[in-house]
Amino acid sequence: MKALAIGGKRFVTFFRFMGFIGVELNGANALYEAEKRSMDYALICLDRESLAGFESEARELMTRSPNPILLVDPPFDVKETPEGVRSEIMRAMRSGLVE
């Protein structure tokens, strides 16, 4: 599965450990990039912190996109190992931090 993470440096680094393609962008530029690439990726994760003020536009894009786009709140600890990163993502999903 080809996946993309768009957001701030810490957010993108976290998802790169998981094997995602990462693009460091904020605000309207992040939304534009997600919309442009929505057909090319099976999953796109957007950094909620980087989209502050653009939440309604992000939700609209999420409903229009042919592939899943997730708005993720990143309070994660970036671990040194892929296993550590996977466990952090699973923890975030269980706690409802991933929409």
PyMOL CGO cylinders between C-alpha atoms (Angstrom):
from pymol import cmd
from pymol.cgo import CYLINDER

trace = [
    CYLINDER, 0.00, 0.00, 0.00, 1.36, 3.38, -1.00, 0.3, 1, 1, 1, 1, 1, 1,
    CYLINDER, 1.36, 3.38, -1.00, 0.74, 5.90, 1.80, 0.3, 1, 1, 1, 1, 1, 1,
    CYLINDER, 0.74, 5.90, 1.80, 1.48, 9.61, 2.22, 0.3, 1, 1, 1, 1, 1, 1,
    CYLINDER, 1.48, 9.61, 2.22, 1.89, 11.80, 5.30, 0.3, 1, 1, 1, 1, 1, 1,
    CYLINDER, 1.89, 11.80, 5.30, 1.62, 15.59, 4.98, 0.3, 1, 1, 1, 1, 1, 1,
    CYLINDER, 1.62, 15.59, 4.98, 2.38, 18.02, 7.79, 0.3, 1, 1, 1, 1, 1, 1,
    CYLINDER, 2.38, 18.02, 7.79, 5.07, 19.31, 10.08, 0.3, 1, 1, 1, 1, 1, 1,
    CYLINDER, 5.07, 19.31, 10.08, 8.58, 17.89, 10.37, 0.3, 1, 1, 1, 1, 1, 1,
    CYLINDER, 8.58, 17.89, 10.37, 7.91, 15.81, 13.52, 0.3, 1, 1, 1, 1, 1, 1,
    CYLINDER, 7.91, 15.81, 13.52, 4.67, 14.41, 12.08, 0.3, 1, 1, 1, 1, 1, 1,
    CYLINDER, 4.67, 14.41, 12.08, 6.22, 13.50, 8.73, 0.3, 1, 1, 1, 1, 1, 1,
    CYLINDER, 6.22, 13.50, 8.73, 9.27, 11.93, 10.42, 0.3, 1, 1, 1, 1, 1, 1,
    CYLINDER, 9.27, 11.93, 10.42, 6.99, 9.76, 12.54, 0.3, 1, 1, 1, 1, 1, 1,
    CYLINDER, 6.99, 9.76, 12.54, 5.18, 8.38, 9.50, 0.3, 1, 1, 1, 1, 1, 1,
    CYLINDER, 5.18, 8.38, 9.50, 8.37, 7.98, 7.45, 0.3, 1, 1, 1, 1, 1, 1,
    CYLINDER, 8.37, 7.98, 7.45, 9.47, 5.45, 10.07, 0.3, 1, 1, 1, 1, 1, 1,
    CYLINDER, 9.47, 5.45, 10.07, 6.33, 3.51, 9.11, 0.3, 1, 1, 1, 1, 1, 1,
    CYLINDER, 6.33, 3.51, 9.11, 7.26, 3.52, 5.43, 0.3, 1, 1, 1, 1, 1, 1,
    CYLINDER, 7.26, 3.52, 5.43, 5.05, 6.42, 4.33, 0.3, 1, 1, 1, 1, 1, 1,
    CYLINDER, 5.05, 6.42, 4.33, 6.14, 9.00, 1.79, 0.3, 1, 1, 1, 1, 1, 1,
    CYLINDER, 6.14, 9.00, 1.79, 6.44, 12.29, 3.68, 0.3, 1, 1, 1, 1, 1, 1,
    CYLINDER, 6.44, 12.29, 3.68, 5.84, 15.87, 2.54, 0.3, 1, 1, 1, 1, 1, 1,
    CYLINDER, 5.84, 15.87, 2.54, 6.48, 18.77, 4.91, 0.3, 1, 1, 1, 1, 1, 1,
    CYLINDER, 6.48, 18.77, 4.91, 3.75, 21.37, 4.26, 0.3, 1, 1, 1, 1, 1, 1,
    CYLINDER, 3.75, 21.37, 4.26, 1.30, 23.42, 6.33, 0.3, 1, 1, 1, 1, 1, 1,
    CYLINDER, 1.30, 23.42, 6.33, -2.10, 25.05, 5.90, 0.3, 1, 1, 1, 1, 1, 1,
    CYLINDER, -2.10, 25.05, 5.90, -3.63, 25.50, 2.48, 0.3, 1, 1, 1, 1, 1, 1,
    CYLINDER, -3.63, 25.50, 2.48, -0.51, 24.10, 0.80, 0.3, 1, 1, 1, 1, 1, 1,
    CYLINDER, -0.51, 24.10, 0.80, -0.97, 20.80, 2.66, 0.3, 1, 1, 1, 1, 1, 1,
    CYLINDER, -0.97, 20.80, 2.66, -4.61, 20.58, 1.58, 0.3, 1, 1, 1, 1, 1, 1,
    CYLINDER, -4.61, 20.58, 1.58, -3.73, 21.36, -2.02, 0.3, 1, 1, 1, 1, 1, 1,
    CYLINDER, -3.73, 21.36, -2.02, -1.04, 18.64, -2.01, 0.3, 1, 1, 1, 1, 1, 1,
    CYLINDER, -1.04, 18.64, -2.01, -3.42, 16.09, -0.47, 0.3, 1, 1, 1, 1, 1, 1,
    CYLINDER, -3.42, 16.09, -0.47, -6.10, 16.84, -3.05, 0.3, 1, 1, 1, 1, 1, 1,
    CYLINDER, -6.10, 16.84, -3.05, -3.59, 16.69, -5.91, 0.3, 1, 1, 1, 1, 1, 1,
    CYLINDER, -3.59, 16.69, -5.91, -2.26, 13.30, -4.77, 0.3, 1, 1, 1, 1, 1, 1,
    CYLINDER, -2.26, 13.30, -4.77, -5.49, 11.70, -3.52, 0.3, 1, 1, 1, 1, 1, 1,
    CYLINDER, -5.49, 11.70, -3.52, -5.76, 9.42, -6.57, 0.3, 1, 1, 1, 1, 1, 1,
    CYLINDER, -5.76, 9.42, -6.57, -2.13, 8.27, -6.32, 0.3, 1, 1, 1, 1, 1, 1,
    CYLINDER, -2.13, 8.27, -6.32, -2.09, 7.05, -2.70, 0.3, 1, 1, 1, 1, 1, 1,
    CYLINDER, -2.09, 7.05, -2.70, -4.18, 4.41, -0.94, 0.3, 1, 1, 1, 1, 1, 1,
    CYLINDER, -4.18, 4.41, -0.94, -3.99, 6.41, 2.30, 0.3, 1, 1, 1, 1, 1, 1,
    CYLINDER, -3.99, 6.41, 2.30, -3.12, 10.01, 3.19, 0.3, 1, 1, 1, 1, 1, 1,
    CYLINDER, -3.12, 10.01, 3.19, -2.54, 11.17, 6.78, 0.3, 1, 1, 1, 1, 1, 1,
    CYLINDER, -2.54, 11.17, 6.78, -2.78, 14.90, 7.47, 0.3, 1, 1, 1, 1, 1, 1,
    CYLINDER, -2.78, 14.90, 7.47, -1.28, 16.63, 10.50, 0.3, 1, 1, 1, 1, 1, 1,
    CYLINDER, -1.28, 16.63, 10.50, -4.08, 18.33, 12.47, 0.3, 1, 1, 1, 1, 1, 1,
    CYLINDER, -4.08, 18.33, 12.47, -1.60, 20.81, 14.02, 0.3, 1, 1, 1, 1, 1, 1,
    CYLINDER, -1.60, 20.81, 14.02, -0.39, 21.90, 10.59, 0.3, 1, 1, 1, 1, 1, 1,
    CYLINDER, -0.39, 21.90, 10.59, -3.96, 22.44, 9.43, 0.3, 1, 1, 1, 1, 1, 1,
    CYLINDER, -3.96, 22.44, 9.43, -5.04, 24.73, 12.28, 0.3, 1, 1, 1, 1, 1, 1,
    CYLINDER, -5.04, 24.73, 12.28, -7.67, 27.06, 10.85, 0.3, 1, 1, 1, 1, 1, 1,
    CYLINDER, -7.67, 27.06, 10.85, -8.34, 24.79, 7.87, 0.3, 1, 1, 1, 1, 1, 1,
    CYLINDER, -8.34, 24.79, 7.87, -10.28, 22.01, 9.63, 0.3, 1, 1, 1, 1, 1, 1,
    CYLINDER, -10.28, 22.01, 9.63, -13.52, 22.52, 7.71, 0.3, 1, 1, 1, 1, 1, 1,
    CYLINDER, -13.52, 22.52, 7.71, -11.68, 22.48, 4.38, 0.3, 1, 1, 1, 1, 1, 1,
    CYLINDER, -11.68, 22.48, 4.38, -9.86, 19.30, 5.45, 0.3, 1, 1, 1, 1, 1, 1,
    CYLINDER, -9.86, 19.30, 5.45, -13.15, 17.58, 6.37, 0.3, 1, 1, 1, 1, 1, 1,
    CYLINDER, -13.15, 17.58, 6.37, -14.64, 18.57, 3.04, 0.3, 1, 1, 1, 1, 1, 1,
    CYLINDER, -14.64, 18.57, 3.04, -11.64, 17.11, 1.23, 0.3, 1, 1, 1, 1, 1, 1,
    CYLINDER, -11.64, 17.11, 1.23, -11.97, 13.91, 3.28, 0.3, 1, 1, 1, 1, 1, 1,
    CYLINDER, -11.97, 13.91, 3.28, -15.55, 13.43, 2.06, 0.3, 1, 1, 1, 1, 1, 1,
    CYLINDER, -15.55, 13.43, 2.06, -14.70, 14.12, -1.60, 0.3, 1, 1, 1, 1, 1, 1,
    CYLINDER, -14.70, 14.12, -1.60, -11.58, 11.98, -1.82, 0.3, 1, 1, 1, 1, 1, 1,
    CYLINDER, -11.58, 11.98, -1.82, -11.81, 8.62, -3.58, 0.3, 1, 1, 1, 1, 1, 1,
    CYLINDER, -11.81, 8.62, -3.58, -9.24, 7.16, -1.13, 0.3, 1, 1, 1, 1, 1, 1,
    CYLINDER, -9.24, 7.16, -1.13, -9.08, 7.52, 2.67, 0.3, 1, 1, 1, 1, 1, 1,
    CYLINDER, -9.08, 7.52, 2.67, -7.67, 10.73, 4.10, 0.3, 1, 1, 1, 1, 1, 1,
    CYLINDER, -7.67, 10.73, 4.10, -7.15, 10.79, 7.87, 0.3, 1, 1, 1, 1, 1, 1,
    CYLINDER, -7.15, 10.79, 7.87, -6.81, 13.88, 10.04, 0.3, 1, 1, 1, 1, 1, 1,
    CYLINDER, -6.81, 13.88, 10.04, -4.36, 12.86, 12.77, 0.3, 1, 1, 1, 1, 1, 1,
    CYLINDER, -4.36, 12.86, 12.77, -3.59, 14.58, 16.07, 0.3, 1, 1, 1, 1, 1, 1,
    CYLINDER, -3.59, 14.58, 16.07, 0.14, 13.90, 16.66, 0.3, 1, 1, 1, 1, 1, 1,
    CYLINDER, 0.14, 13.90, 16.66, 0.99, 13.69, 20.37, 0.3, 1, 1, 1, 1, 1, 1,
    CYLINDER, 0.99, 13.69, 20.37, 3.24, 10.74, 19.64, 0.3, 1, 1, 1, 1, 1, 1,
    CYLINDER, 3.24, 10.74, 19.64, 6.73, 9.94, 20.84, 0.3, 1, 1, 1, 1, 1, 1,
    CYLINDER, 6.73, 9.94, 20.84, 8.92, 9.17, 17.83, 0.3, 1, 1, 1, 1, 1, 1,
    CYLINDER, 8.92, 9.17, 17.83, 10.73, 5.95, 18.65, 0.3, 1, 1, 1, 1, 1, 1,
    CYLINDER, 10.73, 5.95, 18.65, 13.99, 4.74, 17.17, 0.3, 1, 1, 1, 1, 1, 1,
    CYLINDER, 13.99, 4.74, 17.17, 12.60, 1.45, 15.87, 0.3, 1, 1, 1, 1, 1, 1,
    CYLINDER, 12.60, 1.45, 15.87, 9.80, 0.70, 13.40, 0.3, 1, 1, 1, 1, 1, 1,
    CYLINDER, 9.80, 0.70, 13.40, 8.22, -1.57, 16.03, 0.3, 1, 1, 1, 1, 1, 1,
    CYLINDER, 8.22, -1.57, 16.03, 8.10, 1.32, 18.49, 0.3, 1, 1, 1, 1, 1, 1,
    CYLINDER, 8.10, 1.32, 18.49, 6.50, 3.57, 15.89, 0.3, 1, 1, 1, 1, 1, 1,
    CYLINDER, 6.50, 3.57, 15.89, 3.90, 0.91, 15.02, 0.3, 1, 1, 1, 1, 1, 1,
    CYLINDER, 3.90, 0.91, 15.02, 2.98, 0.53, 18.68, 0.3, 1, 1, 1, 1, 1, 1,
    CYLINDER, 2.98, 0.53, 18.68, 2.56, 4.32, 19.00, 0.3, 1, 1, 1, 1, 1, 1,
    CYLINDER, 2.56, 4.32, 19.00, 0.26, 4.40, 15.96, 0.3, 1, 1, 1, 1, 1, 1,
    CYLINDER, 0.26, 4.40, 15.96, -1.81, 1.53, 17.35, 0.3, 1, 1, 1, 1, 1, 1,
    CYLINDER, -1.81, 1.53, 17.35, -2.02, 3.32, 20.73, 0.3, 1, 1, 1, 1, 1, 1,
    CYLINDER, -2.02, 3.32, 20.73, -3.17, 6.50, 19.01, 0.3, 1, 1, 1, 1, 1, 1,
    CYLINDER, -3.17, 6.50, 19.01, -5.81, 4.63, 17.03, 0.3, 1, 1, 1, 1, 1, 1,
    CYLINDER, -5.81, 4.63, 17.03, -7.16, 2.88, 20.12, 0.3, 1, 1, 1, 1, 1, 1,
    CYLINDER, -7.16, 2.88, 20.12, -7.34, 6.13, 22.07, 0.3, 1, 1, 1, 1, 1, 1,
    CYLINDER, -7.34, 6.13, 22.07, -9.31, 7.87, 19.33, 0.3, 1, 1, 1, 1, 1, 1,
    CYLINDER, -9.31, 7.87, 19.33, -6.56, 10.30, 18.33, 0.3, 1, 1, 1, 1, 1, 1,
    CYLINDER, -6.56, 10.30, 18.33, -6.87, 9.21, 14.70, 0.3, 1, 1, 1, 1, 1, 1,
    CYLINDER, -6.87, 9.21, 14.70, -10.09, 10.06, 12.86, 0.3, 1, 1, 1, 1, 1, 1,
]
cmd.load_cgo(trace, "trace")
